[in-house]
């Protein structure tokens, strides 16, 4: 309808007010950082998209013709989910929003949040979609940094601060997981609990700084022995360490325990306060079990720990195996 016809119907003054307000609204829309758009549902063509799109993504305003332009300018990893989600929500007449990475003309990506309102006609059918695109790249960077820090803090909470190996909390978590796996699979799980012989005397004679260095070197030996992806080497407390060995039978567990003793001997750390050897040694208790429904992992740990003290009682620098 022309401006002249509008004036005939409504009066010149009223029409000028309407047109002036439309101009104001258009100016407001195109001056905000949010990018307004409208999509005709029947044709799937853009009726409008704000000129800000070019400043953000580099694609000219007039290059956004159909919904295919929107979908093709989306990160391949995001495309299927976002398109399917938005189509389903729109067909259902539900307002929605979606986050995705939009492709820039120079080949980069910008994180976008699309907020969508579904417009219905008088018959209640979907007529069009209108919405705003927001650049949320900075927010996403902040979220990713927070997630990284959270993971870092979680890792620190599961790591022994001195030796860098797992701590008791991590061991408890992994034991529960491997215990459940043993129940399901019928495969054995083994433990080796190791204690440094006469460590109090070592600290008294050589000092706590040397004691800390001793613990770190022994942790390194244990880590080299139990190196499969699911193996866990943890500091159990003080001078005691524990190895969690999934899918490991008694013979293999004993072999790994012997490798631990051999590796510790190879360090040749002088121990002037030991009655067992002139060098630092360790005693180890070993046990293997196939978990059953009525078994408790705590009881198994305690049984293997008793074998450690049998090794201590039988002269130290030795291995005792739970039968």
C-alpha positions in Angstrom: 0.0 0.0 0.0 1.4 3.4 -1.0 2.0 6.3 1.3 -0.7 8.3 -0.6 -3.3 5.6 -0.1 -2.4 5.3 3.6 -3.0 9.1 3.9 -6.4 8.8 2.2 -7.5 6.1 4.6 -5.9 7.3 7.9 -4.9 10.9 7.4 -1.5 12.3 6.5 -0.5 13.1 10.0 -1.2 9.6 11.3 0.7 8.0 8.4 3.7 10.2 9.0 3.8 9.1 12.6 3.6 5.4 11.7 6.4 5.7 9.1 8.5 7.8 11.5 8.0 5.1 14.2 8.9 2.4 11.8 12.1 4.2 10.9 12.9 4.6 14.6 12.3 0.9 15.2 14.5 0.0 12.2 17.3 2.3 13.4 17.1 0.8 16.9 17.2 -2.8 15.5 20.2 -2.0 13.3 22.2 -0.1 15.9 22.1 -2.9 18.6 24.8 -5.5 18.7 22.2 -8.2 18.5 21.4 -9.3 15.0 17.6 -9.3 14.2 16.2 -11.6 11.6 12.9 -12.9 10.2 12.3 -16.2 8.3 9.2 -17.0 6.3 8.2 -20.5 7.4 6.5 -21.5 4.1 9.3 -20.6 1.8 12.1 -21.0 4.3 13.5 -17.7 3.0 14.9 -14.8 5.0 12.5 -11.9 4.9 15.1 -9.8 6.8 18.4 -10.0 8.5 20.2 -7.1 10.2 23.2 -5.5 8.5 25.3 -6.3 11.7 25.7 -9.8 10.4 28.4 -8.7 8.0 30.4 -7.0 10.7 30.3 -10.1 12.8 30.7 -12.9 10.3 31.9 -11.2 7.1 29.0 -12.6 5.0 27.1 -9.7 3.2 23.6 -9.0 4.4 22.1 -9.9 1.0 23.8 -13.3 0.9 21.5 -14.7 3.6 18.7 -15.8 1.3 17.3 -19.1 2.7 17.6 -21.4 5.8 20.2 -23.4 3.8 22.6 -20.4 4.0 22.1 -20.4 7.8 22.7 -24.2 8.1 25.7 -24.3 5.8 27.4 -21.6 7.7 27.5 -23.6 10.9 30.3 -25.8 12.3 29.8 -29.3 11.0 29.9 -30.7 14.6 27.0 -28.5 15.6 24.9 -28.5 12.4 22.9 -31.7 12.7 21.8 -31.3 16.3 21.1 -27.6 16.1 19.1 -27.8 12.8 17.1 -30.8 13.9 16.4 -29.1 17.3 15.3 -25.8 15.8 13.1 -27.4 13.2 11.4 -29.6 15.7 10.8 -26.8 18.2 9.5 -24.5 15.4 7.1 -27.1 14.0 5.8 -27.6 17.6 5.3 -23.8 17.8 7.7 -23.6 20.8 10.0 -20.6 21.3 13.6 -21.7 21.8 17.2 -20.8 21.7 20.3 -22.6 20.5 24.1 -22.1 20.8 26.4 -23.0 17.9 29.6 -22.0 16.1 28.9 -19.9 13.0 31.4 -19.9 10.2 33.0 -16.6 9.3 33.8 -15.7 5.7 37.5 -15.9 6.4 37.2 -19.5 7.7 37.0 -18.9 11.5 34.1 -19.5 13.9 32.1 -17.3 16.2 29.9 -18.6 19.0 26.3 -17.6 18.4 23.2 -17.8 20.6 20.0 -17.7 18.4 16.9 -16.7 20.3 13.8 -17.7 18.3 10.1 -16.7 18.6 7.5 -18.6 16.6 4.8 -16.5 15.0 1.5 -18.1 14.2 -1.3 -17.0 11.8 -5.0 -16.7 12.6 -5.4 -20.4 12.0 -2.8 -21.2 14.6 -0.3 -22.5 12.0 3.4 -21.4 12.0 3.7 -18.4 9.8 7.2 -17.2 10.4 10.2 -17.1 12.8 11.7 -14.0 14.2 14.7 -13.8 16.4 18.0 -12.3 17.4 21.5 -13.7 17.0 23.9 -12.8 19.9 27.7 -13.1 19.8 28.5 -15.1 22.9 32.2 -15.9 22.0 33.5 -14.1 25.1 31.0 -15.9 27.3 32.0 -19.2 25.9 35.7 -18.5 26.4 35.0 -17.6 30.0 32.9 -20.9 30.4 35.7 -22.9 28.9 38.3 -21.3 31.2 36.1 -22.0 34.2 35.7 -25.6 33.1 39.4 -25.9 32.6 40.1 -24.5 36.1 37.4 -26.9 37.6 39.1 -29.9 36.0 42.5 -28.7 37.2 41.2 -28.3 40.7 39.5 -31.7 40.6 42.7 -33.3 39.3 44.6 -31.6 42.2 42.1 -33.0 44.7 42.8 -36.5 43.3 46.6 -36.2 43.3 49.1 -36.5 46.1 50.8 -33.2 46.4 54.2 -34.5 47.2 54.7 -37.4 44.7 52.3 -36.4 41.9 50.6 -39.9 41.9 47.0 -40.6 42.8 45.9 -40.0 46.4 43.6 -42.1 48.6 40.5 -40.4 47.3 41.4 -41.3 43.7 42.2 -44.8 44.7 38.9 -45.3 46.4 37.0 -44.0 43.3 38.9 -46.3 41.0 38.6 -49.3 43.2 34.9 -49.0 43.3 34.8 -48.8 39.5 37.1 -51.8 39.0 35.3 -53.8 41.6 32.0 -53.4 39.8 33.7 -54.3 36.5 35.1 -57.5 38.1 31.7 -58.4 39.3 30.3 -58.0 35.8 33.1 -59.6 33.8 34.3 -62.3 36.2 37.9 -61.1 35.7 40.3 -60.8 38.6 41.5 -57.6 40.2 44.7 -57.4 42.2 46.2 -55.2 44.9 49.7 -54.7 46.0 50.2 -52.7 49.2 53.8 -51.5 49.8 55.4 -49.9 52.8 58.9 -48.5 53.0 60.9 -50.4 55.6 62.0 -48.5 58.7 61.0 -45.2 57.2 60.8 -43.4 60.6 64.4 -44.2 61.2 65.2 -43.0 57.7 63.6 -39.6 58.5 65.2 -39.4 61.9 68.7 -40.0 60.5 68.6 -38.4 57.1 66.0 -35.7 57.7 62.5 -35.0 56.3 63.7 -33.3 53.1 65.6 -36.5 52.2 62.5 -38.5 53.3 60.3 -36.5 50.9 62.8 -37.1 48.0 62.9 -40.8 48.9 59.1 -41.0 48.6 59.1 -39.2 45.2 61.7 -41.5 43.8 59.9 -44.6 44.9 56.6 -43.3 43.5 58.5 -42.9 40.2 59.5 -46.6 40.3 56.0 -47.8 41.0 54.6 -45.6 38.2 57.1 -47.2 35.8 56.0 -50.7 36.9 52.2 -50.2 36.9 51.9 -48.4 33.6 48.9 -49.8 31.9 46.1 -47.3 31.3 43.8 -48.7 34.0 46.5 -49.4 36.6 46.5 -47.0 39.6 49.5 -46.1 41.7 48.4 -44.2 44.8 50.0 -42.9 48.0 48.0 -44.6 50.6 49.3 -42.5 53.5 52.7 -41.7 54.9 55.2 -44.1 53.5 52.6 -46.6 52.3 51.7 -47.0 48.6 49.0 -49.1 46.9 48.8 -50.5 43.3 45.4 -51.3 41.8 45.8 -53.8 39.0 42.6 -54.6 37.1 42.4 -57.8 35.1 45.6 -59.2 36.8 45.9 -62.7 38.2 47.9 -63.7 41.2 51.0 -64.7 39.2 51.1 -61.4 37.2 50.5 -59.4 40.4 53.4 -61.1 42.2 55.6 -60.4 39.2 54.7 -56.7 39.3 55.4 -56.7 43.0 58.8 -58.3 42.4 59.5 -55.6 39.8 58.7 -52.9 42.4 61.2 -54.4 44.9 63.8 -54.7 42.2 63.3 -51.1 41.1 63.5 -49.8 44.6 66.7 -51.7 45.2 68.1 -50.3 41.9 67.7 -46.8 43.4 70.4 -47.6 46.0 69.1 -44.9 48.4 71.4 -45.2 51.4 69.6 -46.0 54.7 71.9 -45.8 57.8 69.1 -46.6 60.2 67.8 -49.9 58.6 68.5 -53.3 60.1 67.4 -54.9 56.8 69.8 -53.4 54.3 72.2 -50.6 53.9 69.8 -49.2 51.2 66.1 -48.4 51.3 63.9 -51.4 50.9 60.2 -52.1 51.1 57.7 -54.9 52.1 54.7 -55.8 49.9 51.4 -57.5 50.5 49.6 -58.9 47.4 46.1 -60.2 46.9 43.9 -61.2 44.0 40.1 -61.7 43.9 37.2 -62.0 41.5 34.5 -59.8 43.0 31.2 -61.4 43.8 27.8 -59.8 44.6 28.2 -60.2 48.3 31.9 -59.1 48.5 33.0 -55.8 50.0 36.1 -54.1 48.5 37.0 -52.7 51.9 37.4 -56.2 53.3 39.7 -57.1 50.4 41.9 -54.1 51.0 42.2 -55.0 54.7 43.1 -58.6 53.9 45.9 -57.5 51.6 47.1 -55.0 54.2 47.4 -57.8 56.7 49.7 -59.6 54.2 51.9 -56.5 54.2 52.3 -56.8 57.9 53.0 -60.5 57.6 55.9 -59.5 55.2 57.1 -57.0 57.8 57.0 -59.6 60.5 58.8 -62.2 58.4 61.9 -60.0 58.0 60.9 -57.1 55.6 62.1 -56.5 52.0 59.8 -59.3 50.9 56.5 -60.1 49.4 53.6 -62.1 51.0 50.7 -63.2 48.9 47.1 -63.6 50.1 45.9 -67.2 49.4 
